[in-house]
Amino acid sequence: MTAVETENVRETADSGAAPPERNGTPPTREVRHEYTHSLPPLLSQLGVSLVVSTYQAGKVVAVGVAQDQLTLSYHNFERAMGLAVKPDGIAVGARAQVWFLRSAADLAAQIEPAGRHDACFLTRSAHYTGEIQAHELAWAGDELWVVNTAFGCLCTLDGRHSFVPRWRPPFITSLAAEDRCHLNGMAMADGAPKYVTALAETDTPQGWRPNKVTSGCLIDVASGQTVARGFAMPHSPRVHRGRVWMLHSGAGQLVLVDPHSGKAQMVTELPGYTRGLALYDRFAFVGLSKIRETSTFGGMPIAERRPELKCGVGVVDIITGRLVAHLEFVTGVEEIFDVQVLPGARCPVLSGPYPALDGGSPIWVVPQSARPLGTK
């Protein structure tokens, strides 16, 4: 590992930090990270960067490479959860809204330090959903699909409603904010949701909790049929290269699932609670978290490995199953929620909803010429 700098990152009021000081100065969080020597050249070789969300720390982290060095920037989003990326934008699921960042590639080279950045995403709008626990997001063209964990459904957004329910597991009998099965992950294929993960096939408020060590499942969306069972808190199903990948989170594993037989094959075991998965080329970028001292993780296989668990992103070669690179947050961040790849962007700059807290300045984008009053 290569030790890198320690950063003092400012907090929003909802990020779990201590209350603001009496003079109104926002509290700060000390974040220190390390990474393997192999990570910067790997990202450069692929021509990609990463965006990583941290629910507990309330941040979206942009991870890129500039002059062969890894770069990290931290952006405040209340309880940052699911992320979705498309060429012209990023969506961020937060505490009670989904934020939309729009690409402004023509501005990237002008942002200080000038010439460092090759992509730019500016916060432009938000859709207020209320606290639906937007665990994962995915684009289907210009339509954003959201895993609505509180209501146990998949939904989309429109301008009139909090959300628009589009699908729910057949065992969920009514729409209610009761987190009945802890629906949490979504795999897209051919422009539509293909599979989802849930922590149990239950239809009562918080019904997934009692048997969560063995009740996790993978469900086929089109048929509504459960195609694989017996997992400890599965997350992040993905379809890549014609195969179904998933995180067996409670065991700290990346697995391949055969939806026809229901069998799962371990690809690799990782030193963390696995949540958040992006597959690109022959690599899996896997979010790794430490586990909280709560009953939520009691009895999980990974609880036996608590002293060795790390928080960060592991990069796995899916052909060999080897961990080939690793980013670790040593202090300041303990949980990763989602990981997404930004193709074609080596060193992106993000402007979140709270640029002053992020240590930056607002970026204003206005028309080059004013439109006279009364014209259309």
N, C-alpha and C positions, 0 to 999 in steps of 0.2 A: 504494500500500500504506500501511497505518497501522501504525506501530511500536507494539507493546504491551509489557507487562511481561516481565521475565526472572524465571523461577522456578527455585529449587533444589529438585529433585525427588529424594526418597530412593529408594534402590534395594533390590530383593531380592538375595539372594546369587546368583541365576541370571540376572540381567538384563544381564550383560556388563560390569558396572562393575568398578572396581578392588576389591581385597579390603578388608574393613572395617578401620577404623583400630584401633589397639591398645586403645583404651578401649571398643571394642565399638560405637561409633557407626556406623550404616550410612552407606556412602558416598552422595554426592549427585551428581546430574547437572544441569548448568545447561541449561535449556530456554528459548529465546526464540522467540516467534512474531510474525508479522505477518499482516495480513489486509486485503482490499480493503474500502473503505467500503460496498460493495454487499452484503456478506455478512450482517450482522445484520438489515437490513430484509427480505432475501430469506427468511431462516429464519423471521422473525416473520410475514411474509405467508403462508407455507406452514403455519405453526403446528407446526413440527417442530424437532427437535434432532438431533445426530449422535452416534454412538459410533464410535470409530476405534481400531483395534488396531495396535500397533507391535511387531513380532517382535523386532527388534534391541534396542530400548530396554526391552522387557518391560512395556509399559503399555497400558491401555485409557483413552482420553481421551474424556471427555464434553464435547461442544461445544454450548453453548446461548446464549440471549440473556436478559439481565436489565437492565431500565431502558435498553433500546436499545444496550447494550454486550455484546460477545461475551464469554462466560465459558468458561474451560477448567478442567477438573479432571483430575488424573492418578491412576491407580489401578494398583497393581502386580499383574501376573499373569505368571508365568514364561513367557517366549516366547509372548506373546499372538498368536494366529493368527485362525482363523475366528470370526465373530460371527453370532448369529442372534437376531432380535427378534420377540416376539409381545406382544400387549397386556398380559399379566400376567407377562412375564419376559424375561430375556436369558440366552443361553448363550454362554460364552467358551471356545474351544478353547485350551488351554495346553500346556505342555511334555509332561506325562504324564497330564493329566486334563482333563475338561470340567467347568467351573464353571457352576453355575446360580444366577442372581440372580432373586429373586421381587419382584414389584411390591408396594409398601406405600404406596400413594398417599395414604392418610389421614395418614401421618407427614410428608409432604413439607413442608407449611407450617410445621411445628414446628422443622425443622432449621435451625440457624443458618447464615447470618443469617435470622431468622424472616421468612417471607413471600416469600422469594426464589424458592424451588423449587416446581414444580408437579407433579413426579413423583419417585418414590423407588424404587430397586431395591437390595435387600439380598441379599448372598451367603448362600445357605441350604444348599447341598450341592455335592458334587463326585462325579463318576464317574471312577474310575481306569481309564484305558485302556492305560497305558504309552505310549511315544513313537511314536505312529502318524502324527504330522505332520498334524493335523486342519486342512487348508487352508481348507475352507469348511464352514459349517453352515447348515441350513435347517429350519424347522419345517413339518411337515404336520399341522395340528391340534396335538395334544399329543405327537406323535412327532417326535423330533429325528433328522434325517438328517445324516450326517457323511461328508465326503470323506476317506477314509483313504488318504493318499498313500503311506505306507510299504508298505502291502499292495496298493495298486492296486485298491481296491474302494470301493463305497458301503456304508455300514453304519449300523445303528441301535444303541441301547444297551438293555441290560436289567440286572437286578440280579444275575445269575449269572455273566456273561461279561465279558471285557475289551471285546468288541464283538461284534455279530452281523452277519456279512457278508450283504448282500442282493443285490448286483449287482456284476459286474466286466466289463470289456470282453472280448469274445470272443477277442481275441488273447492275453489273459493266461491261461495254462494252469493255474496253481496259485496257491494263497494262500501268500505268503511275504513277509517284511518286507525286500524287496529293492529297492523303489522302481523297478520295471521300466519304467514308462512315464511317471512323474510325473503321475498323475491329480491334478488340482488345483482344478477349478472345477465348479460345479453350478448349473443353471438349473431352477427349479421351475415347474410349470404344472399347474393343476387338482389341486393337493394332492399331487403326486408329482414325483420327479425326471424331467425331460424331456430335458435335454442335459448333457453333461459335456465338459470340455476336458482334454487330455493333451498332454504335450510331444513324444510320439512314439508310434507303434504298435509298441512293442518288448516283448519277453518275456524279457529277460535282465537281471541285476542292473545297475542304473544305465544301462540300455541306451539311454536317451533322450539321453544327453549328447553323443555324437559329432556328430549332425546336427541339433542343437537349433535352429539358425538357420532351418531350413526344414521341420522335421518335425512342428510343432505341428498339432493337429487338433481338430475339434468332432465329437462322437459323439452320435447319437440313442440314448437309453437303451432305449426299447421294442424297437427292432429290432436294436440293437447295431451298426448300420451307421455308418461314418464319413461324415459329410455335407459336410465341408469340410476341406481340407488346405492345407499350405504356409505356416503361420504361424510366427513367431519367438516362442516362449514365450507362447502365449495363456493368458489367465486370465479368470475371472469372467463366464461366460455368464449372460445373463438374458433372460427373456421378459417384454416390457412392451408394452402396447398392441398385442398381436398380432404383434409383430416380435421377432427374435432379435438381441440386442446382445451384444457381447463386447469384451474388451480385447486388442488385439494388442500385448502388453506390450513385446516386444523392439523394436518400432517406435515405442512411446510413443503409441499411437493408441486411440481409441474407434471401433469399426466396427459396421456392420450386416451380418449374414450371412443370405444366402438359403439355407436348408437344402435347397431343391429343386435349385438350380443349383450350389451350392457356392461361389458368388461372394461376395466381401466388398466392401463399400463403406465407405470411410473417412468418418466423421462429422466428426472433428477430430483434429488432432495436438496433443499436450500436452507441456509441458516437464518430463517425468519418465517413469520406468519405471512404466507403468500397472498397478496391481494393487489390487483392492478396488473394487467398483462397486455403488452403490445408485441405483435409478431411482425417482423420485417425481414425479408430475404430469408436467410437461414438462422436468424437469431430471435430469441425471445427475451424481451425486456420485462423483468418481473419485479413488482413492488414487494419489498420485504419490510416487515414490521416487528417490533418487539410486542409482547402481549402484556396487557394491563393486569394488575393484581385484582381481578374481579371474578365473580362466579361465571361470567360469560365464557371463559376459556377453561373452566374446571373440567378435568377429565380428558381434555384434548391430547392426542399423542404429542403435539409439539410442546405442551407444558412441561414434559420431562426434559426438554432441551433448553429451558428458559435461560440459563447462564450464557449460552453460546449465541443467542439470537441477536441479530443486527437489524438496523433500520437503514434502508437505502434502496438501491436498484441493482439487481443481479442480471448479468447478460449471459444467456445460455445458448450454446451452439446446439440447435435442435437435432442436428444430424448425429453428433457424438454424445450429447447429454452433458458436456463439460461446461462448468462455469468459467467463462473466458475473460470476463471483466466485471468490475464491481465498483459502485459508488456507495459510500457509507456516511451517514450522518452520525457523527460520534456524540455530539451534544445538541440539544435544542429541538430536535425532531425525533419522535419515537414511533410514529405510525405513517405509513404511506397508504394512500387510498387508491389512486389511479395513476397509470403511466400511459402516455401516448407518444408516438413518434411523429415528428414534423419532417416529412420528406422534403428534400431540396433546400432546407434551411440549416446552415451550419452554425450560425450564431444569431438567433432571433432576439429581438427586443420586444417586451410586452409592456403595455401601459394599462394597468388595472384600474379599478374604480377609485382607488385611494392613492394616487401617485405620490402625494406628499409623504405618506407613511412608508412608501416603498423607497424613499430616498431619491426620488426623481422629481421632475417638473411636469406640469400638465403639457400635453402635446395638443395644440389647437389645429384643427383642419377646417378651413372655411373656403368658400368659392373665391376664385381669383378676382372676379368682378361682381359687384353688388347688383342685384336685380332691382330695377326701379319699381317704386310703389305703383301698384295697379297693373303690372304686367304679369303674364302667366308663364 
